[in-house]
């Protein structure tokens, strides 16, 4: 029997998802790391948030916003932590987008991806995904003055992260009734005690760092979501 041919429109849609991480038909973007294969054939592993990921995501977000600035966008996020500056470019793009945005988190929202997660209007954890935050890592090289400059700049990044967490935790969850300053103090204490602070999906919801755990109902995932007040 002759093999069924995939129609050209479907073929183009599949190609766009796999090559560009964009699904125009479903109004969805896949936020995933893009590993490069070494010359010897080895895989370096998932690279996390970096400039290629952020540049592509911003383009994809703009494409969908141009199509319909009111339609909710679903972001399938499956990435580990990564570069703070490039991650904040993604955060800002989501935060300032005209569309309501839902992030569905796979595997882990950790380090930089846990910050990106907070930009969404609806933050949804897959049942067996987890959340992790920490002080982060810093690698600096170069001249003495350049190293000092980079260290001084890095001190500005940590308070931004804590402030983003605290703002979302004030909106909902077990800490929503306490002062923002006390939430920040609690987060700092957690990071002082542990190198990495891990939360289950349910704990992330309880803390106010996520809104819900995905129940498998795709039809309602992006329904009735609204842009939250800024």
Short mmCIF file of the C-alpha atoms (twelve columns), coordinates in Angstrom:
data_MODEL
# 
_entry.id   MODEL 
# 
loop_
_atom_site.group_PDB 
_atom_site.id 
_atom_site.type_symbol 
_atom_site.label_atom_id 
_atom_site.label_alt_id 
_atom_site.label_comp_id 
_atom_site.label_asym_id 
_atom_site.label_seq_id 
_atom_site.Cartn_x 
_atom_site.Cartn_y 
_atom_site.Cartn_z 
_atom_site.pdbx_PDB_model_num 
ATOM 1   C CA . UNK A 1   0.000  0.000  0.000  1 
ATOM 2   C CA . UNK A 2   1.269  3.501  -0.748 1 
ATOM 3   C CA . UNK A 3   2.519  5.421  2.254  1 
ATOM 4   C CA . UNK A 4   0.322  8.317  3.325  1 
ATOM 5   C CA . UNK A 5   1.825  11.664 2.484  1 
ATOM 6   C CA . UNK A 6   1.846  14.383 5.102  1 
ATOM 7   C CA . UNK A 7   0.222  17.469 3.609  1 
ATOM 8   C CA . UNK A 8   2.546  20.422 3.121  1 
ATOM 9   C CA . UNK A 9   0.821  22.645 5.704  1 
ATOM 10  C CA . UNK A 10  1.187  20.025 8.429  1 
ATOM 11  C CA . UNK A 11  4.770  19.343 7.383  1 
ATOM 12  C CA . UNK A 12  5.598  23.056 7.671  1 
ATOM 13  C CA . UNK A 13  3.910  23.227 11.088 1 
ATOM 14  C CA . UNK A 14  5.901  20.257 12.391 1 
ATOM 15  C CA . UNK A 15  9.109  21.707 11.014 1 
ATOM 16  C CA . UNK A 16  8.436  25.063 12.701 1 
ATOM 17  C CA . UNK A 17  8.029  23.345 16.074 1 
ATOM 18  C CA . UNK A 18  11.205 21.292 15.788 1 
ATOM 19  C CA . UNK A 19  13.412 23.881 14.119 1 
ATOM 20  C CA . UNK A 20  12.091 27.167 15.484 1 
ATOM 21  C CA . UNK A 21  10.242 26.096 18.649 1 
ATOM 22  C CA . UNK A 22  7.114  27.861 17.403 1 
ATOM 23  C CA . UNK A 23  3.627  26.381 17.011 1 
ATOM 24  C CA . UNK A 24  1.507  29.046 15.337 1 
ATOM 25  C CA . UNK A 25  -1.538 26.783 15.031 1 
ATOM 26  C CA . UNK A 26  -1.645 26.110 18.784 1 
ATOM 27  C CA . UNK A 27  -0.344 29.584 19.705 1 
ATOM 28  C CA . UNK A 28  2.485  27.990 21.658 1 
ATOM 29  C CA . UNK A 29  6.239  28.429 22.078 1 
ATOM 30  C CA . UNK A 30  8.671  25.760 23.260 1 
ATOM 31  C CA . UNK A 31  11.271 27.265 25.585 1 
ATOM 32  C CA . UNK A 32  13.967 24.610 25.488 1 
ATOM 33  C CA . UNK A 33  17.743 24.415 25.394 1 
ATOM 34  C CA . UNK A 34  19.389 23.819 22.051 1 
ATOM 35  C CA . UNK A 35  22.400 21.548 22.486 1 
ATOM 36  C CA . UNK A 36  25.076 21.534 19.819 1 
ATOM 37  C CA . UNK A 37  26.810 18.297 18.858 1 
ATOM 38  C CA . UNK A 38  30.599 18.274 19.245 1 
ATOM 39  C CA . UNK A 39  32.781 17.288 16.298 1 
ATOM 40  C CA . UNK A 40  33.393 13.864 17.844 1 
ATOM 41  C CA . UNK A 41  29.654 13.269 18.029 1 
ATOM 42  C CA . UNK A 42  29.319 13.808 21.797 1 
ATOM 43  C CA . UNK A 43  26.409 15.774 23.178 1 
ATOM 44  C CA . UNK A 44  27.328 18.537 25.676 1 
ATOM 45  C CA . UNK A 45  23.973 18.284 27.410 1 
ATOM 46  C CA . UNK A 46  21.226 20.827 27.833 1 
ATOM 47  C CA . UNK A 47  22.937 24.232 27.812 1 
ATOM 48  C CA . UNK A 48  20.289 26.144 29.737 1 
ATOM 49  C CA . UNK A 49  19.353 29.751 29.147 1 
ATOM 50  C CA . UNK A 50  21.685 31.501 26.721 1 
ATOM 51  C CA . UNK A 51  21.596 34.172 24.008 1 
ATOM 52  C CA . UNK A 52  20.322 31.927 21.211 1 
ATOM 53  C CA . UNK A 53  17.403 30.742 23.328 1 
ATOM 54  C CA . UNK A 54  16.434 34.261 24.401 1 
ATOM 55  C CA . UNK A 55  16.749 35.754 20.906 1 
ATOM 56  C CA . UNK A 56  14.605 33.024 19.378 1 
ATOM 57  C CA . UNK A 57  12.011 33.207 22.130 1 
ATOM 58  C CA . UNK A 58  11.630 36.977 21.802 1 
ATOM 59  C CA . UNK A 59  11.145 36.645 18.032 1 
ATOM 60  C CA . UNK A 60  8.567  33.896 18.461 1 
ATOM 61  C CA . UNK A 61  6.690  35.854 21.096 1 
ATOM 62  C CA . UNK A 62  6.529  38.879 18.802 1 
ATOM 63  C CA . UNK A 63  5.274  36.761 15.892 1 
ATOM 64  C CA . UNK A 64  2.342  35.458 17.951 1 
ATOM 65  C CA . UNK A 65  1.588  38.875 19.434 1 
ATOM 66  C CA . UNK A 66  1.434  40.331 15.931 1 
ATOM 67  C CA . UNK A 67  -1.027 37.613 14.916 1 
ATOM 68  C CA . UNK A 68  -3.405 38.287 17.817 1 
ATOM 69  C CA . UNK A 69  -2.387 40.415 20.818 1 
ATOM 70  C CA . UNK A 70  -5.347 39.203 22.892 1 
ATOM 71  C CA . UNK A 71  -5.076 35.432 22.471 1 
ATOM 72  C CA . UNK A 72  -3.382 33.538 25.346 1 
ATOM 73  C CA . UNK A 73  0.038  32.076 24.554 1 
ATOM 74  C CA . UNK A 74  1.174  28.760 26.015 1 
ATOM 75  C CA . UNK A 75  4.890  28.430 26.753 1 
ATOM 76  C CA . UNK A 76  6.153  24.874 27.165 1 
ATOM 77  C CA . UNK A 77  9.215  25.434 29.384 1 
ATOM 78  C CA . UNK A 78  11.765 22.649 29.659 1 
ATOM 79  C CA . UNK A 79  15.130 24.070 30.541 1 
ATOM 80  C CA . UNK A 80  17.559 24.173 33.431 1 
ATOM 81  C CA . UNK A 81  19.099 27.347 34.774 1 
ATOM 82  C CA . UNK A 82  21.458 29.525 32.825 1 
ATOM 83  C CA . UNK A 83  22.644 33.039 32.114 1 
ATOM 84  C CA . UNK A 84  20.987 35.697 34.282 1 
ATOM 85  C CA . UNK A 85  21.109 38.504 31.709 1 
ATOM 86  C CA . UNK A 86  19.624 36.410 28.900 1 
ATOM 87  C CA . UNK A 87  17.053 34.987 31.287 1 
ATOM 88  C CA . UNK A 88  15.939 38.461 32.293 1 
ATOM 89  C CA . UNK A 89  15.523 39.317 28.596 1 
ATOM 90  C CA . UNK A 90  13.029 36.428 28.398 1 
ATOM 91  C CA . UNK A 91  11.400 37.504 31.674 1 
ATOM 92  C CA . UNK A 92  10.931 41.067 30.409 1 
ATOM 93  C CA . UNK A 93  9.548  39.879 27.068 1 
ATOM 94  C CA . UNK A 94  6.902  37.791 28.860 1 
ATOM 95  C CA . UNK A 95  6.138  40.428 31.471 1 
ATOM 96  C CA . UNK A 96  5.650  43.168 28.871 1 
ATOM 97  C CA . UNK A 97  3.836  41.109 26.226 1 
ATOM 98  C CA . UNK A 98  0.290  42.198 25.358 1 
ATOM 99  C CA . UNK A 99  -0.951 38.597 25.410 1 
ATOM 100 C CA . UNK A 100 -1.933 36.641 28.509 1 
ATOM 101 C CA . UNK A 101 0.818  34.030 28.938 1 
ATOM 102 C CA . UNK A 102 0.711  30.603 30.552 1 
ATOM 103 C CA . UNK A 103 3.953  28.749 31.298 1 
ATOM 104 C CA . UNK A 104 3.700  24.987 31.649 1 
ATOM 105 C CA . UNK A 105 6.821  23.775 33.434 1 
ATOM 106 C CA . UNK A 106 8.391  20.412 32.639 1 
ATOM 107 C CA . UNK A 107 11.130 18.678 34.685 1 
ATOM 108 C CA . UNK A 108 12.210 21.651 36.770 1 
ATOM 109 C CA . UNK A 109 11.866 25.378 37.201 1 
ATOM 110 C CA . UNK A 110 15.249 25.951 38.720 1 
ATOM 111 C CA . UNK A 111 17.714 28.766 39.043 1 
ATOM 112 C CA . UNK A 112 17.164 31.140 36.092 1 
ATOM 113 C CA . UNK A 113 14.172 29.217 34.764 1 
ATOM 114 C CA . UNK A 114 12.477 29.573 38.165 1 
ATOM 115 C CA . UNK A 115 12.725 33.352 37.716 1 
ATOM 116 C CA . UNK A 116 11.409 33.261 34.138 1 
ATOM 117 C CA . UNK A 117 8.481  31.209 35.452 1 
ATOM 118 C CA . UNK A 118 7.379  34.126 37.627 1 
ATOM 119 C CA . UNK A 119 6.759  36.404 34.617 1 
ATOM 120 C CA . UNK A 120 3.755  34.373 33.455 1 
ATOM 121 C CA . UNK A 121 0.155  35.249 34.164 1 
ATOM 122 C CA . UNK A 122 -0.506 31.594 34.981 1 
ATOM 123 C CA . UNK A 123 2.303  29.344 36.265 1 
ATOM 124 C CA . UNK A 124 1.562  25.634 35.969 1 
ATOM 125 C CA . UNK A 125 3.768  22.780 37.198 1 
ATOM 126 C CA . UNK A 126 3.761  19.345 35.649 1 
ATOM 127 C CA . UNK A 127 2.938  16.822 38.440 1 
ATOM 128 C CA . UNK A 128 6.471  15.457 38.776 1 
ATOM 129 C CA . UNK A 129 8.364  18.641 38.040 1 
ATOM 130 C CA . UNK A 130 10.086 20.536 40.834 1 
ATOM 131 C CA . UNK A 131 11.189 24.059 41.748 1 
ATOM 132 C CA . UNK A 132 14.641 25.145 42.871 1 
ATOM 133 C CA . UNK A 133 16.169 28.483 43.804 1 
ATOM 134 C CA . UNK A 134 19.623 29.397 45.031 1 
ATOM 135 C CA . UNK A 135 22.134 32.229 45.124 1 
ATOM 136 C CA . UNK A 136 23.485 31.146 41.750 1 
ATOM 137 C CA . UNK A 137 26.982 30.635 40.442 1 
ATOM 138 C CA . UNK A 138 29.484 33.124 39.100 1 
ATOM 139 C CA . UNK A 139 32.473 32.572 36.837 1 
ATOM 140 C CA . UNK A 140 34.681 35.581 36.226 1 
ATOM 141 C CA . UNK A 141 37.900 35.886 34.256 1 
ATOM 142 C CA . UNK A 142 39.940 38.689 32.754 1 
ATOM 143 C CA . UNK A 143 41.898 41.586 34.173 1 
ATOM 144 C CA . UNK A 144 41.891 42.444 37.863 1 
ATOM 145 C CA . UNK A 145 39.783 45.568 37.338 1 
ATOM 146 C CA . UNK A 146 37.424 43.722 35.019 1 
ATOM 147 C CA . UNK A 147 36.973 40.954 37.573 1 
ATOM 148 C CA . UNK A 148 36.181 43.433 40.344 1 
ATOM 149 C CA . UNK A 149 33.676 45.224 38.093 1 
ATOM 150 C CA . UNK A 150 31.886 41.965 37.297 1 
ATOM 151 C CA . UNK A 151 31.766 40.984 40.962 1 
ATOM 152 C CA . UNK A 152 30.276 44.344 41.893 1 
ATOM 153 C CA . UNK A 153 27.676 44.056 39.134 1 
ATOM 154 C CA . UNK A 154 26.694 40.544 40.228 1 
ATOM 155 C CA . UNK A 155 25.665 41.978 43.614 1 
ATOM 156 C CA . UNK A 156 22.835 43.799 41.824 1 
ATOM 157 C CA . UNK A 157 21.402 40.587 40.355 1 
ATOM 158 C CA . UNK A 158 20.642 38.730 43.572 1 
ATOM 159 C CA . UNK A 159 18.208 41.335 45.003 1 
ATOM 160 C CA . UNK A 160 16.322 41.358 41.680 1 
ATOM 161 C CA . UNK A 161 15.739 37.606 41.959 1 
ATOM 162 C CA . UNK A 162 14.561 37.779 45.569 1 
ATOM 163 C CA . UNK A 163 12.275 40.706 44.817 1 
ATOM 164 C CA . UNK A 164 10.628 38.821 41.924 1 
ATOM 165 C CA . UNK A 165 9.955  35.787 44.126 1 
ATOM 166 C CA . UNK A 166 8.618  37.914 46.967 1 
ATOM 167 C CA . UNK A 167 6.269  39.883 44.711 1 
ATOM 168 C CA . UNK A 168 4.614  36.706 43.457 1 
ATOM 169 C CA . UNK A 169 4.486  35.165 46.920 1 
ATOM 170 C CA . UNK A 170 2.573  38.237 48.150 1 
ATOM 171 C CA . UNK A 171 -0.142 37.455 45.590 1 
ATOM 172 C CA . UNK A 172 -1.055 34.001 46.852 1 
ATOM 173 C CA . UNK A 173 0.083  31.126 49.063 1 
ATOM 174 C CA . UNK A 174 1.049  30.590 52.660 1 
ATOM 175 C CA . UNK A 175 3.208  33.736 52.886 1 
ATOM 176 C CA . UNK A 176 0.805  36.160 51.193 1 
ATOM 177 C CA . UNK A 177 -0.364 37.711 54.460 1 
ATOM 178 C CA . UNK A 178 3.051  38.604 55.813 1 
ATOM 179 C CA . UNK A 179 5.160  41.642 54.965 1 
ATOM 180 C CA . UNK A 180 7.239  41.539 51.804 1 
ATOM 181 C CA . UNK A 181 10.371 42.300 53.802 1 
ATOM 182 C CA . UNK A 182 9.725  39.215 55.945 1 
ATOM 183 C CA . UNK A 183 9.240  37.054 52.843 1 
ATOM 184 C CA . UNK A 184 12.596 38.236 51.531 1 
ATOM 185 C CA . UNK A 185 14.218 37.477 54.890 1 
ATOM 186 C CA . UNK A 186 12.749 33.963 54.847 1 
ATOM 187 C CA . UNK A 187 14.060 33.336 51.326 1 
ATOM 188 C CA . UNK A 188 17.513 34.592 52.294 1 
ATOM 189 C CA . UNK A 189 17.517 32.343 55.362 1 
ATOM 190 C CA . UNK A 190 16.631 29.350 53.205 1 
ATOM 191 C CA . UNK A 191 19.530 30.097 50.855 1 
ATOM 192 C CA . UNK A 192 21.890 30.612 53.781 1 
ATOM 193 C CA . UNK A 193 21.054 27.135 55.091 1 
ATOM 194 C CA . UNK A 194 21.129 25.273 51.784 1 
ATOM 195 C CA . UNK A 195 23.160 25.561 48.601 1 
ATOM 196 C CA . UNK A 196 20.048 24.683 46.577 1 
ATOM 197 C CA . UNK A 197 16.504 24.993 47.932 1 
ATOM 198 C CA . UNK A 198 14.232 22.377 46.348 1 
ATOM 199 C CA . UNK A 199 10.430 22.420 46.372 1 
ATOM 200 C CA . UNK A 200 8.026  19.833 45.034 1 
ATOM 201 C CA . UNK A 201 5.346  20.981 42.605 1 
ATOM 202 C CA . UNK A 202 2.833  21.120 45.457 1 
ATOM 203 C CA . UNK A 203 5.218  23.053 47.697 1 
ATOM 204 C CA . UNK A 204 5.811  25.565 44.904 1 
ATOM 205 C CA . UNK A 205 2.045  26.110 44.744 1 
ATOM 206 C CA . UNK A 206 1.798  26.353 48.540 1 
ATOM 207 C CA . UNK A 207 4.563  28.964 48.647 1 
ATOM 208 C CA . UNK A 208 2.953  31.045 45.890 1 
ATOM 209 C CA . UNK A 209 5.758  30.365 43.412 1 
ATOM 210 C CA . UNK A 210 3.349  28.486 41.134 1 
ATOM 211 C CA . UNK A 211 -0.393 28.698 40.597 1 
ATOM 212 C CA . UNK A 212 -1.406 25.097 39.994 1 
ATOM 213 C CA . UNK A 213 -0.374 21.570 39.041 1 
ATOM 214 C CA . UNK A 214 -1.449 20.430 35.593 1 
ATOM 215 C CA . UNK A 215 -4.382 18.041 35.714 1 
ATOM 216 C CA . UNK A 216 -4.240 16.923 32.088 1 
ATOM 217 C CA . UNK A 217 -7.068 19.176 30.911 1 
ATOM 218 C CA . UNK A 218 -5.511 20.871 27.880 1 
ATOM 219 C CA . UNK A 219 -8.779 22.533 26.893 1 
ATOM 220 C CA . UNK A 220 -8.907 24.717 30.016 1 
ATOM 221 C CA . UNK A 221 -5.167 25.340 30.399 1 
ATOM 222 C CA . UNK A 222 -5.219 28.668 28.565 1 
ATOM 223 C CA . UNK A 223 -8.894 29.511 29.045 1 
ATOM 224 C CA . UNK A 224 -9.989 32.485 31.108 1 
ATOM 225 C CA . UNK A 225 -6.414 33.584 31.761 1 
ATOM 226 C CA . UNK A 226 -5.980 37.358 32.017 1 
ATOM 227 C CA . UNK A 227 -3.029 39.662 32.189 1 
ATOM 228 C CA . UNK A 228 -2.303 40.334 35.842 1 
ATOM 229 C CA . UNK A 229 -1.982 43.906 37.040 1 
ATOM 230 C CA . UNK A 230 1.517  45.329 36.885 1 
# 
